[in-house]
Each structure stands twice: as structure tokens, then as C-alpha cells.
Amino acid sequence: MSGAARIQGLILAGGRSSRMHRDKAALTYRGQNQLDRAMELASRHVNPVFVSVRAAQAKDPTRNTRALIVDSVAGEGPMVGIRSAFSQAPDVAWLVLACDLPFLSDAVLEHLIRSRDPERIATAYRSAHDGLPEPLCAIFEPKAAALLSTAQDQGRNCPRKFLLGSDTLLLEPQDPHALDNVNTPEEYSAAKYALESR
């Protein structure tokens, strides 16, 4: 992989958590909030690691002790966070992770990074649930930046559909639950029980 762009980390923590009714980044498992866990996990594999936030969240105490990338392009959602990261550092690849993946493991990240194809637009896992790309645990190469911008200009704001329509290397999931995210209080209770029962 000589000549490949180096990888930096981006933890997406700019969502509004509307279905959860509370800040997902601050949810705790085994005494640690999700954002801290995601940062620690990513930092064991890439460096530096940044937290993607909306401008209104920049002073939030859960986030403000971290290196932040504040949304700098118009719109909302994960694509805005990813594009803002490329605006700050266009020549690196970005390991993009959602902050709400409580079952994500070192092994899953190691496999993703080891399997990366820097000649593609991105490397991502195939969802164990529907077979579609999982954009919120993926590596986006520098050449993705312009394509993301074009997609959003055309009103295509879904990062999953972006990967589906791009030259993406899709990996088969090693652990079918590793990329399960937590969006509702019921899912949080179930995930907490599952993790604390291990």
C-alpha cells in the first residue's frame, strides 16, 4: 500500500438524537460514554482522530475536550460531516465512524484497515442485515471528496447510496452485530443489557 494516503479518524457525533430523546454521544456503557469509547477505539488504529460536530455543539462538554471538526458546508447529516473533514484535510483518507456503535471492536477496525483498497473511492463493510454498504464504519479515500460534493449538490445526501453508486470495496462482515447502532431508548436498553451480560 506504498503511496496510499495516510488515514485520519472522524467520529460522527453531530446528530440530533431525535429518536433517542437524549444525546447519543453521552450514553454510557460500563461506565464510559459512547463518544469516549469510540475515540479510544479509533485512536488505537489511526492518528489523529477528530470529532465531527454541528456549530451549536462545539461548546458541549461531552465534545469540547476533543479535537473538533465543525460542519463547514451547508446542510445536515453524515455527508456534511465527512465533507467538512475533507475541507480541513483533503489529502488524507478518513476512517469514518458513527459514535453510536457499542459493539464495534478492534478486530473489525483492524480488518477494515488491513483490507483497504486506496485505489477505490472507499472501503466499507456490507451490512449483515440488508447487504447494503455501511457508510458509518468505512474508509473514504481523498478522491471521494469531489464526488461527495457533487452528490450533495445534486440533492443526494445519503452516504449509503453514495457508496452503493461509487467504486466501493465491500467487505463481508466478520461479526453480524458489530455495526449495530443504537437509535432508540429500547435499543439502548437492549444493547446495555447485552454488553453487561458478556
N, C-alpha and C positions, 0 to 999 in steps of 0.2 A: 504494500500500500504506500510505497515511496511516492512522495509528491502529493499525497492526499492532503486536503485542508485539515488543519487541526480542529478538534471538536471542543466546543464550549457547551455548558449546560444552561437550560432555560426551564425553570419551574413555573408553570402557568398557575397563577394564583389571583387572577383578576376578575374571576366570575362573580356574579351577584348572589349566588347560592339561593336562588328564589325557591326552589323545591325543598331545600333543606330547612329554610326559615332561620338559618344562622350561618355564620361564616364557616365554610367547609375547611378552610386552611387551619382554623383553630380547633377543629375536632381532635380529641385525644384518643390514643390507643396505648395501653400500657404506660400511661403517664407521660406520653410525648405527643405533641400536636403533629398533625399531618404535614404541615409545611416544614417543620424542623426535620422530621423523618425523611421527607423527600430530598431536602438539601443534603443531609448526611449521606444518603444513599447515592445520589448523583455525584457528590464530591469524592467518593471513593473510586470513581471511574473517569471523570473529566474535571478539568480545572481551567478557568474559573467557572463558577455556577452563579447565575443571576435569577432573580425572581421577577416575573412579569406581572405588572400591576396597572390598574387604571390610575389616572392622576389623583382621583379622590382617595385612593388607598395609600398614597406614598407616605403618609404620616401615621398609618395604622401601626400600633405597637406589635402586632403579630408579624409584620412585614418590615418595619423600618430599620431593623438592625441588620438587614441583609443588603447585599449589592442589588439594586433595583434597576430594571429597565421599564420605564414608564411609557405607556402607549403613546406613540408619536405620530401615528397615522390615523386617519378618520375611520370611524366605525367601531364595532364592538366584536368581541368573541376571540377565539383562539388564533384565527388568522391575523388579527390585528397585533396580538402579542408576538407572534412569530415574525411578522413583517417589521415590527419595531426593533426586534433583536437584530435582524439583518441590516436595518438602517444604522444601528450602532456599530456592528461589526460585519460588513458584507463579505469578507473573505474567509470566514470560518464556517464550518459546519455546525449546526446546532442540534444537540440532543435535547429534544423537547419532551417534557414530562408533565402530565397533569399532577396537581398537588394531591388529588384525592384517589390514589391508588394504594390502598392499605396492604394489598397482598403482593405488591411488586417486590422482587428480590434481586440480590446481587447477581445471581445466576442468569436471570432474564436480561439484565443490562449487559453483562459480560458477553452473552451470546449475540445480542443485538450489535454491539460494537465490533466484536470479532467477525461477524458476518457482513458488516457494512460493505457496500459497493459504491465507492466515491464517484464512479462513472455514471451512476444513476442520478435521478432527481432526489430520491430519498430511499431509505431502508426502513421498513416498518414490519410489525407483526400482522398476520392475518387474524381477525377476530375468531376466537373459538366458538362464538355464538352464531355469527352470521356469515363468516368468511370474508367480510369486507376489511379494508385496511384500518388499522388502529393508529390514528394520527397523533395521539397524545402520549405515545411512548415510541418515538421514531427519531431518526436522524435525517435532518433536512440539509442537503448539500448547498453550497453557495449559489449554484446555478438555479436553485429553486426560487431565489428572491424575486427575480424579474417575473417569473411565471405566477408567483403568488400575487404580485401587484396587478398583473393583467387579469387574473381570475377575479380579484375583488373589484376591479374597475368594471368588469362585466356583470357584476352582481352575484358572482359565485363565491359565497362566503363559507362554504362547508369544507373544512380541511380533509374530511374523509373522502368526499367526492373529488377534491383536488388530487389526492393521492391515487384514487381509482382511475383518474383520467391522465395520469402522468407516468413517466417511466420509473416506476417504483419497484424495488426489490421487496417482495413479500415473503416473510419467514413464517414457517409453521410454528404455532405456539407450543412451548415446552410444557407450560403449566396452564391449563384452561381457565384458571381463576386469577392468574397473576395480574391481568389488566382489568379486572372488575373494578368499576368505580362506584362511588357511594354518593347518591344524589338526594336521597330522602331520609327522614328520621328512621323509617322502618329498615332501610338498607344499612344505615349506620348501626342500629341496634344489632342486626344480624352479623355484620362484619365484626363488631366489637366482641360479640359472643364467640364467633369462630376463632378470632385471634387469641382471645384469652383462654380458650379451651385447649389450645395447642400445647 
